[in-house]
């Protein structure tokens, strides 16, 4: 079948830093990447790499159906709406911690597993 051919030699380099994780938001054509110093978003064409958080993000998930981005840090899980324009500065008000790991006790985890 016929596919799209990319000239990889002329593709922009998004980052030359260590990328720990990557997720794609195909609907909004955005890339979410975890670098050593935090979570970033960029356009799918490799432009406008913008820092979302300077926390040490560990994992991330794009949920297009709920228009939400979820990521984990050592102290819990965070969420925010998916980014439509990375050039906009993302305010702290848009980020919210939805799970604080320190409040979950071992007994509660066992009960969840048993159920």
C-alpha distances in whole Angstrom, upper triangle without the diagonal:
4,6,10,12,16,19,20,23,24,23,27,28,29,32,33,35,35,32,33,31,28,27,24,25,22,24,26,24,26,27,30,31,34,36,39,41,40,37,35,32,30,27,24,24,27,30,33,33,36,38,39,41,43,44,42,39,38,35,33,31,30,30,29,30,34,33,34,34,36,37,40,43,45,48,45,42,41,39,39,37,33,33,32,33,34,36,39,41,41,44,46,47,43,43,45,45,45,46,49,48,52,53,51,54,53,55,53,50,51,52,48,47,50,49
4,7,9,13,16,18,21,21,21,24,26,27,30,31,34,34,31,33,30,27,26,23,24,21,23,25,22,25,25,28,30,33,35,38,40,38,35,33,30,28,25,22,21,24,27,30,31,34,36,37,40,42,43,41,39,38,35,33,31,29,30,28,30,33,32,33,33,35,36,39,42,45,47,45,42,41,39,38,35,32,32,30,31,32,34,37,39,39,43,45,45,42,42,44,45,44,46,48,48,52,53,52,54,54,56,53,50,52,53,49,48,51,50
4,6,10,13,15,18,18,17,21,22,23,26,28,30,30,28,29,27,24,22,20,21,18,20,21,19,21,22,25,26,29,31,35,36,35,32,29,27,24,22,18,18,20,23,27,27,30,33,34,36,38,39,38,35,34,31,29,28,26,27,25,27,30,29,30,30,32,33,36,39,42,44,42,38,37,35,34,32,29,28,27,28,28,30,33,36,36,39,41,42,38,38,40,41,41,42,45,45,49,50,49,51,51,53,51,48,50,50,47,46,49,48
4,6,10,12,15,15,14,17,19,20,23,25,28,28,26,28,25,22,21,18,19,16,18,19,16,19,19,23,24,28,29,32,34,32,30,27,24,21,19,15,14,17,20,23,24,27,30,31,34,36,37,36,33,33,30,28,27,25,26,24,27,30,28,29,28,31,32,35,37,40,42,40,37,36,34,33,30,27,26,25,25,25,27,30,33,33,37,39,40,36,36,39,40,40,41,44,44,48,49,48,51,51,53,50,47,50,50,47,46,49,48
4,7,9,12,12,12,15,18,19,22,24,26,27,25,27,25,22,22,20,21,18,21,22,18,20,20,23,24,28,28,32,33,32,30,27,25,22,19,16,14,17,20,23,24,27,30,32,34,36,37,36,34,33,31,29,28,26,28,27,30,32,30,31,30,32,33,35,38,41,43,41,38,37,35,34,32,28,27,26,26,26,28,31,33,34,38,40,41,37,38,40,41,41,43,45,45,48,50,49,52,52,54,52,49,51,52,48,48,51,50
4,6,9,9,8,12,14,16,19,20,23,24,22,25,23,20,20,18,20,18,20,20,17,18,18,21,22,25,25,29,30,29,27,24,22,19,17,13,11,13,16,20,21,24,27,29,31,33,34,33,31,31,29,27,27,25,27,26,29,31,29,30,28,31,31,33,35,38,41,39,36,35,34,32,31,27,25,24,24,24,25,28,31,31,35,37,38,35,35,38,39,40,41,43,43,46,48,47,50,50,53,51,48,50,51,48,47,50,50
4,5,6,7,10,13,15,18,19,22,24,23,25,24,22,22,21,22,21,23,23,19,20,19,23,23,26,26,29,30,30,28,25,23,20,18,15,13,14,17,20,21,25,28,30,32,33,35,34,32,32,31,29,29,28,30,29,32,34,32,32,31,33,32,35,37,39,42,41,38,37,36,34,33,29,27,26,25,25,26,29,31,32,36,38,40,37,37,40,41,42,43,45,45,48,50,49,52,52,55,53,50,52,54,50,50,53,52
4,5,5,9,10,13,15,16,19,20,19,22,21,19,20,19,21,20,23,22,18,19,18,20,20,23,23,25,27,27,25,23,21,18,17,14,12,12,15,19,19,23,25,27,30,30,32,31,29,29,28,27,27,26,29,28,31,33,31,31,29,30,30,32,34,36,39,38,36,34,33,32,31,28,26,25,25,23,25,28,30,31,34,36,38,35,35,38,38,39,40,42,42,45,47,47,49,49,52,50,47,49,51,48,47,51,50
4,6,8,10,13,15,15,19,21,20,24,23,21,23,22,24,23,26,25,21,21,20,23,22,24,24,26,28,28,27,24,23,20,19,17,14,14,16,20,20,24,26,29,31,31,33,32,31,31,30,29,30,29,32,31,34,36,33,33,31,33,32,34,35,38,41,40,38,37,36,35,34,30,28,28,26,25,25,29,31,32,36,37,40,37,37,40,40,42,43,44,44,47,49,49,51,51,54,53,50,52,54,50,50,53,53
4,6,9,12,15,16,19,21,21,24,24,21,23,21,23,22,24,23,19,19,19,22,21,24,23,26,27,27,26,23,21,18,16,15,11,11,13,17,18,22,25,27,30,30,32,32,30,31,30,29,29,28,31,30,33,35,32,32,30,32,32,34,35,38,40,39,37,36,35,33,32,28,26,25,24,22,23,26,28,30,33,36,38,35,35,38,39,41,42,44,44,47,49,49,51,52,55,53,50,53,54,51,50,54,54
4,7,9,12,13,17,19,18,21,20,18,19,17,19,18,21,20,16,16,15,18,18,21,20,23,24,24,22,19,18,14,13,11,8,8,11,14,15,19,21,24,26,27,29,28,27,27,26,25,25,24,27,26,30,31,28,28,26,28,28,30,31,34,37,36,34,32,31,29,28,25,23,22,21,19,20,24,25,27,30,32,34,32,32,35,36,37,38,40,40,43,45,45,48,48,51,49,46,49,50,47,47,50,50
4,6,9,11,14,16,16,19,19,17,18,17,19,19,21,19,16,15,14,16,16,18,18,21,21,21,20,16,15,12,11,11,8,6,8,11,12,15,18,21,23,24,26,26,25,26,25,24,24,23,26,26,29,30,27,27,25,27,26,28,29,32,34,34,32,30,29,27,26,23,21,20,19,17,17,21,22,24,27,29,32,29,29,32,34,35,36,38,38,41,43,43,46,47,50,48,45,48,49,46,46,50,49
4,6,7,10,13,12,16,16,15,17,16,19,19,22,20,17,15,13,15,13,16,14,17,18,18,17,15,14,12,12,11,9,7,9,11,11,14,16,19,21,21,24,23,22,23,22,22,23,22,26,26,29,30,27,26,24,25,24,26,27,29,32,31,30,28,28,26,26,23,21,21,19,17,18,21,22,23,26,28,31,28,28,31,32,33,34,35,36,38,41,41,43,44,47,45,43,45,47,44,44,48,47
4,7,9,11,10,14,14,12,14,14,16,17,19,17,14,12,10,11,10,12,12,15,15,15,14,11,10,8,9,9,9,5,7,9,7,11,13,16,18,18,20,20,19,20,19,18,20,19,23,23,26,27,24,23,20,22,21,23,23,26,28,28,26,24,24,23,22,19,17,18,16,13,15,18,18,19,23,24,27,25,24,27,28,30,31,32,32,35,37,37,40,41,44,42,40,43,44,41,41,45,44
4,5,8,8,12,13,12,15,16,18,20,22,20,17,15,12,12,10,11,9,12,13,13,13,11,11,10,12,13,12,9,10,11,8,11,12,15,17,16,18,17,17,18,18,18,20,20,24,24,28,28,25,24,21,22,20,22,22,24,27,27,25,24,24,23,24,21,19,20,19,15,16,19,19,20,23,24,27,25,24,27,27,29,30,31,31,33,36,36,39,39,43,41,38,41,43,40,40,44,44
4,7,8,12,14,14,17,18,21,23,26,24,21,18,15,15,12,13,10,12,13,15,15,13,15,14,16,16,15,12,13,14,12,15,15,18,19,18,19,18,18,19,20,20,22,23,27,27,31,31,29,27,24,24,22,23,23,25,28,28,27,26,26,26,27,24,22,24,22,19,20,23,22,23,26,27,30,28,27,29,29,31,32,32,32,34,37,37,40,40,43,42,39,42,44,41,41,45,45
4,6,9,12,13,16,18,21,23,26,24,21,18,15,14,11,10,7,8,10,11,12,12,14,14,17,17,17,14,15,15,12,14,13,16,16,15,16,15,15,16,17,18,21,22,25,27,30,30,28,25,22,22,19,20,19,21,24,25,24,23,24,24,25,23,22,24,22,19,20,22,21,22,24,25,28,26,24,27,27,29,29,29,28,31,34,34,36,37,40,39,36,39,41,39,38,42,43
4,6,9,11,15,17,21,23,26,24,22,19,15,14,10,9,6,6,10,11,12,12,15,16,18,18,19,16,17,18,14,16,15,17,16,15,15,13,13,13,14,16,19,20,24,26,29,29,27,25,21,21,18,18,17,19,22,23,22,22,23,24,25,23,22,25,24,20,22,24,23,23,25,25,28,26,24,26,25,27,27,27,26,28,31,31,34,34,37,36,33,36,38,36,35,39,40
4,6,7,11,14,17,19,22,21,19,16,12,10,7,6,5,7,10,10,10,10,12,13,16,15,17,14,16,16,13,14,13,15,15,14,15,12,11,11,12,12,15,17,21,22,26,26,24,21,18,17,15,16,16,18,21,21,20,20,20,21,22,20,19,22,21,18,21,22,22,21,23,23,26,24,22,24,23,25,25,25,24,27,30,30,32,32,35,34,31,34,36,33,33,37,37
4,7,11,14,17,20,23,22,20,17,13,11,7,5,6,7,10,10,10,11,14,15,18,18,19,17,19,19,15,16,15,15,15,14,13,11,9,8,8,10,13,16,19,21,25,24,23,20,17,16,13,13,13,15,18,18,17,17,19,20,21,20,20,23,23,20,22,24,23,21,24,23,26,23,21,22,21,22,22,22,21,24,27,26,28,28,32,30,27,30,32,30,29,33,34
4,7,11,14,16,19,19,17,14,10,8,6,5,8,10,12,11,9,10,12,14,16,15,18,16,18,18,15,15,14,14,14,15,14,12,9,8,7,7,10,12,16,18,21,21,20,17,14,13,11,12,13,16,18,17,16,16,17,18,19,17,17,20,21,18,21,22,22,20,23,22,24,22,19,21,20,21,21,22,21,24,26,26,28,28,31,29,27,29,31,28,28,31,32
4,7,10,13,16,15,13,11,7,6,4,7,9,13,14,12,10,10,10,11,13,12,14,13,15,16,13,14,14,14,15,16,16,14,12,11,9,8,9,10,14,15,19,19,17,15,12,13,11,13,15,18,21,19,17,16,16,17,17,14,15,17,18,16,19,21,20,19,22,22,24,21,19,21,21,21,22,23,23,26,28,28,30,30,33,31,28,31,33,29,29,33,33
4,7,9,12,12,11,9,6,5,6,9,12,16,17,14,11,11,10,11,12,11,14,13,16,16,14,15,15,14,16,18,17,16,13,13,10,7,7,7,10,11,15,15,14,12,10,11,11,14,16,19,21,19,16,15,14,15,15,12,13,15,16,15,18,20,20,18,21,21,23,19,18,19,20,20,21,23,23,26,28,27,30,30,33,31,28,31,32,28,28,32,31
4,6,9,9,7,6,5,6,9,12,15,19,19,17,13,12,10,10,10,8,12,12,14,15,14,15,16,15,17,20,20,20,16,16,13,10,9,7,10,10,14,15,13,12,11,13,14,17,19,23,24,22,19,18,16,15,14,11,12,13,15,14,17,19,20,18,21,22,23,20,19,21,22,22,23,26,26,29,31,30,33,34,36,33,31,34,34,31,31,34,33
4,6,6,6,5,6,8,11,14,17,21,21,18,14,13,10,10,10,9,12,13,15,15,14,15,16,15,18,21,21,21,18,18,15,12,10,6,8,7,11,12,10,10,9,12,14,18,20,24,25,23,19,17,15,14,12,8,9,10,12,12,16,17,18,17,20,21,22,18,18,20,21,21,23,26,26,30,31,30,34,34,36,34,31,34,35,31,32,35,33
4,6,5,7,8,11,14,17,20,24,24,22,18,16,13,12,10,8,12,14,15,16,16,18,19,18,21,24,25,25,21,22,18,15,13,10,11,8,12,14,12,13,13,16,18,21,24,28,29,26,23,21,18,17,15,11,12,11,14,14,18,19,21,20,23,24,25,21,21,23,25,24,26,29,30,34,34,34,37,38,39,37,34,37,37,34,34,37,36
4,6,8,11,13,17,20,23,26,26,23,19,17,14,13,11,11,14,16,17,17,18,18,20,19,22,25,26,26,23,24,20,17,14,11,11,7,10,12,10,12,13,16,19,22,25,29,30,27,23,21,18,16,13,10,11,9,12,14,17,18,20,19,22,24,24,20,21,23,24,24,26,30,31,34,35,34,38,39,40,37,35,38,38,34,35,38,36
4,6,9,11,15,18,21,25,24,21,17,15,11,11,9,9,12,14,14,14,15,15,17,16,20,23,24,25,22,23,20,17,15,11,12,9,12,13,10,12,12,16,18,22,24,28,29,26,23,20,17,15,12,8,8,6,9,10,14,14,17,16,19,21,21,18,19,21,23,23,26,29,30,34,34,34,38,39,41,38,36,39,39,35,36,39,38
4,7,10,13,17,19,23,23,20,17,14,10,9,6,5,8,10,11,12,13,14,17,17,20,23,24,24,21,22,20,16,15,12,13,11,15,16,13,14,14,17,19,22,25,28,29,27,24,22,19,17,14,11,10,8,10,11,14,15,18,17,21,23,23,20,21,23,25,25,28,30,31,35,36,35,39,40,42,39,37,40,40,37,37,40,39
4,7,10,13,16,19,19,17,13,10,7,6,5,5,8,9,10,10,10,11,13,13,16,19,20,21,18,19,17,14,13,10,13,11,15,16,12,13,11,15,16,19,21,25,26,24,21,19,16,14,13,9,8,8,9,8,12,13,15,15,18,20,21,17,18,20,22,23,25,27,28,32,33,33,36,37,39,37,35,38,38,35,35,39,38
4,6,10,12,16,17,14,11,8,6,5,6,6,9,8,10,10,9,10,12,12,15,17,18,18,15,16,14,11,11,10,13,13,17,17,14,14,11,14,14,17,19,22,24,22,19,18,16,15,14,11,10,11,12,10,13,15,16,15,19,20,21,18,18,20,21,22,24,26,27,30,31,31,34,35,38,35,33,36,37,33,34,37,37
4,7,10,13,14,11,7,6,4,7,9,9,12,11,12,12,9,10,10,9,12,14,14,14,11,13,11,8,9,8,12,13,16,16,14,12,9,11,10,13,15,19,20,19,16,14,13,13,13,10,10,12,13,10,14,15,15,14,17,17,19,16,15,17,18,19,21,22,23,26,28,28,31,32,34,32,30,33,34,31,31,35,34
4,6,10,11,9,6,5,6,8,11,11,14,11,13,12,9,10,10,10,11,12,13,12,10,11,9,8,10,11,15,16,20,19,17,15,12,12,11,13,14,17,19,18,16,15,15,15,16,13,13,15,16,13,16,17,17,15,18,19,21,18,17,19,19,20,21,22,22,25,28,28,30,31,34,32,30,33,34,31,31,35,35
4,7,8,6,5,6,9,11,15,15,17,15,16,15,11,11,10,10,10,10,10,8,6,7,8,8,11,13,16,18,22,21,19,16,13,12,10,11,11,14,16,16,14,14,15,15,17,15,15,18,18,15,18,19,18,16,18,18,21,18,16,18,18,19,19,20,20,23,25,25,28,29,32,30,27,31,32,29,30,34,34
4,5,5,6,7,11,12,16,17,18,15,16,15,11,11,10,11,10,9,10,8,8,9,11,12,15,16,20,22,25,25,22,20,16,16,13,13,13,15,18,18,17,17,18,18,20,18,18,20,20,16,18,20,18,17,19,19,22,20,18,20,20,22,22,22,22,24,27,27,30,30,34,32,30,33,35,32,33,36,37
4,6,8,10,14,16,20,20,22,18,19,18,14,14,12,13,11,9,9,7,8,10,12,14,17,19,23,25,28,27,25,22,19,18,14,14,12,14,17,18,18,17,19,20,22,21,21,24,23,19,21,22,20,19,21,20,23,22,19,21,20,23,22,22,21,23,26,27,29,29,33,32,30,33,35,33,33,36,37
4,7,9,13,15,19,21,22,19,19,17,13,12,9,11,8,6,7,6,8,11,13,14,18,20,23,25,28,27,25,22,18,17,14,14,12,14,16,17,17,16,18,19,21,20,19,22,21,18,19,20,17,16,18,17,20,20,17,19,19,21,21,21,21,22,25,26,29,30,33,32,30,33,35,33,34,37,38
4,7,10,13,17,19,21,18,18,15,12,10,7,7,5,4,5,5,6,9,11,11,15,16,19,21,25,23,21,18,14,14,11,11,10,12,14,15,14,13,14,15,17,16,16,19,19,15,17,17,15,14,15,14,17,16,14,16,16,18,19,18,19,21,24,24,27,28,32,30,28,32,33,31,31,35,35
4,7,11,14,16,18,15,15,14,10,9,6,5,5,7,7,8,6,9,9,9,12,13,16,18,21,20,17,14,11,11,9,10,10,14,15,15,13,11,12,12,14,13,12,16,16,12,15,15,13,12,14,13,16,14,12,14,15,17,18,18,19,22,24,24,28,29,32,30,28,31,33,30,31,34,34
4,7,11,12,14,12,12,10,6,5,4,5,7,9,11,11,10,12,12,11,13,13,16,17,21,20,17,15,12,13,11,14,14,17,19,18,16,14,14,13,14,12,11,13,13,9,12,13,12,11,14,14,17,15,13,16,17,19,21,22,23,25,27,28,31,32,35,33,31,34,36,33,34,37,37
4,7,9,12,10,9,8,6,5,7,7,10,12,14,15,13,15,14,12,13,12,15,15,18,18,15,13,11,13,13,16,17,20,21,20,18,15,14,12,12,10,8,10,9,6,9,11,11,10,14,15,17,14,14,17,19,20,22,24,25,28,29,30,33,34,37,35,33,36,37,34,35,38,37
4,6,8,6,6,5,4,6,9,10,13,15,18,18,16,18,17,15,15,14,17,16,20,20,16,16,14,16,16,19,20,24,25,24,21,19,18,16,15,12,9,10,9,6,9,11,12,13,16,18,20,17,17,21,22,24,26,27,28,31,33,33,37,38,41,38,36,39,40,37,38,41,40
4,5,5,5,6,7,9,12,14,17,19,21,22,20,21,20,17,17,15,17,16,19,20,16,17,15,18,19,22,23,27,28,27,24,22,20,17,16,12,10,9,8,7,9,12,14,15,19,21,22,19,20,23,25,26,28,30,31,34,36,36,39,41,43,40,38,41,42,39,39,43,42
4,5,7,10,10,12,15,16,19,21,23,23,21,21,19,17,16,14,17,15,19,20,17,17,16,19,19,23,24,28,30,28,25,23,21,19,17,14,12,12,11,11,13,16,18,18,22,24,25,22,22,25,27,27,29,31,32,35,37,37,40,41,43,41,38,41,42,38,39,42,41
4,6,9,10,14,17,18,21,23,25,25,23,24,22,20,20,18,21,19,23,24,21,21,20,22,23,26,27,31,32,31,28,26,24,22,21,17,15,14,13,12,14,17,19,20,24,26,28,25,25,28,30,31,33,35,35,38,40,40,43,44,47,44,42,45,46,42,42,46,45
4,7,7,11,14,16,19,20,22,22,21,22,21,19,19,18,21,20,24,25,21,21,19,21,21,24,25,28,30,29,27,25,23,22,21,17,15,15,13,11,13,16,18,19,22,24,26,24,24,27,28,30,31,33,34,36,38,39,42,42,45,43,41,44,45,41,42,45,45
4,6,9,13,15,18,19,22,23,21,23,22,20,21,19,22,21,25,25,21,21,19,22,22,25,26,29,30,29,27,25,23,21,20,17,14,13,11,9,9,13,15,16,20,23,25,22,23,26,28,30,32,33,34,37,39,39,42,43,46,44,42,45,46,43,43,47,46
4,6,10,12,15,17,20,21,20,22,21,19,20,19,21,21,24,24,20,20,18,21,20,23,24,27,28,27,25,23,21,19,18,15,12,12,9,6,6,10,11,13,17,19,21,19,20,23,25,27,29,31,32,35,36,37,41,42,45,42,40,44,45,42,42,46,45
4,7,10,12,14,16,17,16,19,18,17,18,17,20,20,24,23,20,19,16,18,18,20,20,24,25,24,22,20,19,17,17,15,12,13,11,7,8,11,11,12,16,18,20,18,18,22,23,25,27,28,29,32,34,34,38,39,42,39,37,41,42,39,40,43,43
4,6,9,11,14,15,15,18,18,16,17,17,19,20,23,22,19,17,15,17,16,18,18,22,23,22,20,18,17,15,15,13,10,12,10,6,7,9,8,9,12,14,17,15,15,18,20,23,24,25,27,29,31,32,35,37,40,37,36,39,40,37,38,42,41
4,6,7,10,12,12,15,15,14,16,16,19,20,23,22,19,17,14,15,14,16,15,18,19,19,18,15,15,13,15,14,11,14,12,9,10,11,9,8,11,12,15,14,13,16,17,20,22,22,24,26,28,29,32,34,37,35,33,37,38,35,36,40,39
4,7,9,11,10,14,14,12,14,14,17,18,21,19,16,14,11,12,11,13,13,16,17,16,14,11,11,10,11,11,10,13,12,9,11,10,8,6,9,9,12,10,9,12,14,17,18,19,21,23,25,26,29,31,34,32,30,34,35,32,33,37,36
4,5,8,8,12,13,12,15,16,18,20,23,20,18,15,12,12,10,11,10,13,14,14,13,10,11,11,14,14,13,16,16,13,15,14,11,9,10,9,12,11,9,11,12,15,17,17,18,20,22,24,27,29,32,29,28,32,33,30,32,35,35
4,7,8,12,14,14,17,19,21,23,26,24,22,19,16,15,12,12,11,13,14,15,14,13,14,15,17,17,17,20,19,16,17,16,13,12,13,11,15,15,12,14,14,18,18,18,19,20,23,24,27,29,32,30,29,32,34,32,33,37,36
4,6,9,12,13,16,18,21,23,26,23,22,18,15,13,10,10,7,9,10,11,12,11,13,14,17,18,18,21,21,18,20,19,16,14,14,12,15,15,12,13,12,15,15,14,15,16,19,21,23,25,28,27,25,29,30,28,29,33,33
4,6,10,11,15,18,21,23,26,24,23,19,16,14,10,9,6,7,10,11,12,12,15,16,19,19,19,23,23,20,22,22,19,17,18,16,19,18,15,15,14,17,16,15,15,16,19,20,23,24,27,26,24,27,29,27,28,32,32
4,6,8,11,14,17,20,22,21,19,16,12,10,7,6,5,8,10,10,9,10,12,14,17,16,17,21,21,18,21,21,19,16,17,16,18,17,13,14,13,15,14,14,14,16,19,19,22,23,26,25,23,26,28,25,26,30,30
4,7,11,14,17,20,22,21,20,17,13,11,7,5,6,8,11,10,10,11,13,16,18,18,19,23,24,21,24,24,22,20,21,19,21,19,16,16,14,15,14,15,13,16,19,18,21,21,24,23,21,24,26,23,23,27,27
4,7,11,13,17,19,18,17,14,11,8,5,5,8,10,13,11,9,10,12,14,16,16,17,21,22,20,23,23,22,19,21,19,21,19,16,16,14,15,14,15,14,18,20,19,22,22,25,23,20,23,25,22,22,26,26
4,7,10,13,15,15,14,11,7,6,4,6,9,13,14,12,9,9,10,11,13,12,14,17,19,17,20,20,20,17,19,18,19,16,14,14,14,14,14,16,16,19,21,20,23,24,26,24,22,25,26,23,23,27,26
4,6,10,12,11,11,9,6,5,6,9,13,16,17,14,11,10,10,11,12,11,13,16,18,17,21,21,21,18,20,19,20,16,14,15,15,14,15,17,17,21,22,21,24,25,27,24,22,25,26,22,23,26,25
4,6,9,9,8,6,5,7,9,12,16,19,20,17,13,12,10,10,10,8,11,13,16,15,19,19,19,17,19,19,19,16,14,15,16,15,17,20,20,24,25,24,27,28,30,27,25,28,28,25,25,29,27
4,6,6,6,5,6,8,11,14,18,21,21,18,14,13,10,10,9,8,12,14,17,17,21,20,21,18,20,20,19,16,15,16,16,15,17,20,21,25,25,24,27,28,30,26,25,27,27,24,25,28,26
4,5,5,6,8,11,14,18,21,24,25,21,18,16,13,12,10,8,11,12,15,16,20,20,21,18,20,21,20,17,17,18,19,18,20,23,25,28,28,28,31,32,33,30,28,31,31,27,28,31,29
4,6,8,11,13,16,19,23,26,26,22,19,17,14,13,11,10,14,14,18,20,23,22,23,21,22,23,22,18,18,18,20,18,20,24,25,29,28,27,31,32,33,29,28,30,30,26,27,30,27
4,5,9,11,14,17,21,24,23,20,16,14,11,10,8,9,13,14,18,19,22,21,21,19,20,20,18,15,15,15,16,15,17,21,23,26,25,25,28,30,31,27,26,29,28,24,26,29,26
4,7,10,14,17,20,24,23,20,16,14,10,9,6,5,9,10,14,15,18,17,18,15,17,18,16,13,13,14,16,15,18,22,23,27,27,26,30,32,33,29,28,31,31,27,29,32,30
4,6,10,13,16,20,19,16,13,10,7,6,4,5,9,11,14,15,18,17,17,14,15,15,14,11,11,11,13,12,15,18,20,23,23,23,27,28,30,27,25,28,28,25,26,29,28
4,7,10,13,17,17,14,10,8,6,5,6,6,9,12,14,14,17,16,16,13,14,14,14,11,10,11,12,12,14,17,18,21,22,22,26,27,29,26,24,28,28,24,26,29,28
4,7,10,14,14,11,7,6,4,7,9,9,12,15,18,17,20,19,18,15,16,15,15,12,10,10,10,9,11,13,14,18,19,18,22,23,25,22,21,24,24,21,23,26,25
4,7,10,11,9,6,5,7,9,12,12,14,17,19,17,20,20,18,15,16,15,16,13,10,11,10,10,11,12,13,16,18,18,21,22,24,22,20,24,24,22,23,26,26
4,7,8,6,4,6,9,12,15,16,17,21,22,20,23,23,21,18,18,16,17,16,12,12,9,10,9,10,10,13,15,15,18,19,22,20,18,21,22,20,21,24,24
4,5,5,6,8,11,14,17,18,19,23,24,21,24,23,21,18,18,16,18,16,13,12,10,11,10,10,9,12,14,15,18,19,22,20,19,22,24,22,23,26,26
4,6,8,11,14,17,21,22,23,27,28,25,27,27,24,21,21,18,20,20,16,15,12,13,11,9,8,9,13,13,15,16,20,19,17,20,22,21,22,25,26
4,7,9,13,16,20,22,23,27,28,26,28,26,24,21,20,17,18,18,14,12,9,11,8,6,6,7,10,11,14,16,19,17,16,20,21,20,21,25,25
4,7,10,14,17,19,21,25,26,24,27,25,23,20,19,16,17,16,13,10,7,8,5,4,5,8,9,10,13,15,18,16,15,18,20,18,19,23,23
4,7,11,14,15,18,21,23,22,24,23,21,18,17,15,16,14,11,9,6,6,5,7,8,11,12,12,16,17,20,17,16,20,20,18,19,23,22
4,7,11,12,15,18,20,18,21,20,18,14,14,11,12,10,7,6,4,6,7,9,11,14,15,15,19,21,23,20,19,23,24,21,23,26,25
4,7,9,12,15,17,16,19,18,16,13,13,11,11,8,6,5,6,7,9,12,14,17,18,18,22,24,26,23,22,25,25,22,24,27,26
4,6,9,12,14,13,16,14,13,10,10,10,9,6,5,6,9,10,13,15,18,21,21,22,25,28,29,26,25,29,29,26,28,31,29
4,6,9,12,12,15,13,13,10,11,12,11,7,8,10,13,13,16,19,21,24,24,25,29,31,32,29,28,31,31,28,30,33,31
4,6,9,10,13,12,13,11,13,14,14,10,11,13,15,16,18,21,23,26,27,27,31,32,34,31,30,33,33,29,31,34,33
4,6,6,10,9,10,8,12,14,14,10,12,15,17,18,21,23,25,28,29,30,33,35,37,34,33,36,36,33,34,38,36
4,6,9,9,11,11,14,16,16,13,15,18,21,22,25,27,29,32,33,33,37,39,40,37,36,39,39,36,37,41,39
4,5,6,9,10,13,16,17,14,16,19,22,24,26,29,31,33,34,35,39,40,43,40,38,42,42,39,40,43,42
4,5,7,8,12,15,16,14,15,18,21,23,25,27,29,31,33,34,37,39,41,39,37,41,41,38,39,43,41
4,6,9,12,16,17,15,17,21,23,25,28,29,31,34,35,36,40,42,44,42,40,44,44,41,42,46,45
4,6,9,13,14,12,14,18,21,23,26,28,30,32,33,35,38,40,43,40,39,42,43,40,41,45,43
4,6,10,11,11,12,16,19,22,24,25,28,29,31,32,36,38,41,38,37,41,41,38,40,44,42
4,7,8,7,9,12,15,18,21,22,24,26,27,29,32,35,37,34,33,37,38,35,37,40,39
4,5,6,7,11,14,17,20,20,23,25,26,28,31,34,36,33,33,37,37,34,36,40,38
4,5,5,8,11,14,17,17,20,21,22,24,28,31,33,30,30,34,34,32,34,37,36
4,6,7,11,13,16,17,21,22,22,24,28,31,33,30,30,34,33,31,34,37,35
4,7,10,12,16,17,20,22,22,24,28,30,32,29,29,33,32,30,32,35,34
4,7,9,12,14,17,19,19,21,24,27,29,26,26,29,29,27,29,32,31
4,6,9,11,14,16,16,18,21,24,26,23,23,26,26,24,26,29,28
4,6,7,10,12,12,14,18,20,22,19,19,23,23,21,23,26,25
4,7,10,12,12,12,16,19,20,17,17,21,20,18,20,23,22
4,6,9,8,9,13,15,17,14,14,17,17,15,18,21,20
4,6,6,7,11,14,16,14,14,17,18,16,19,22,21
4,5,6,9,11,13,12,11,15,16,15,17,20,20
4,6,8,10,13,12,12,16,17,16,18,21,22
4,6,10,11,10,11,14,15,15,17,19,20
4,7,8,7,7,11,11,11,13,16,16
4,5,5,7,9,10,11,13,15,16
4,5,5,6,9,10,11,13,15
4,5,5,6,9,10,11,13
4,5,5,6,9,10,11
4,5,5,6,9,10
4,5,5,6,9
4,5,5,6
4,6,5
4,5
4
